[in-house]
Amino acid sequence: MRDKFVQDMSAYGDAYVWMSAFSYRWGTSLSFAAQTTLQDHQITVFVNPNFLLDLTKFWKSKGVKERRLSTGLFLASAALSICEEVRLYGFWPFHVDKNNVTLTEHYYDNRLPHKMHKLPDEFRKLRQLHNQGILHHRTDACS
């Protein structure tokens, strides 16, 4: 199983693996296992849990009131804090796309969206940032 994990992760080349190892108790042992498995192949970065807490407070103050930020909003926020230019693709919060094709919440499973996140609220905020020129957000097909 470890070899398959390393092989699957090799598709991402030398990209960093960003994990919230200390933000949720259930994720700590999984994160350390992933780091140990990948240590000779990729760099694993553990996020400071205070960063996630601060982001949650920030987005709540902006009207995104959810139990937990989506990974997408968390990483978009992290990118905005360290990158000169941010381009997002997707982040579509609805059960179907513009062509009425059913969508899943994650790229890695077939589950429909659930109520853990407030994806429409996140989407509105990302569109506002796009309209203000702070980031580029594309929701249609790439050409």
Secondary structure, DSSP 4 states (H G I P E B T S, - for coil): -HHHHHHHHGGGTT--EEE-TTTSHHHHHHHHHHHHHHTTTS-EEEPPHHHHHHHHHHHHHTT---SS--HHHHHHHHHHHH-S--EEE----SSB-TT--B--SSTTS-PPP-TTS-HHHHHHHHHHHHHTTSSEEE-S---
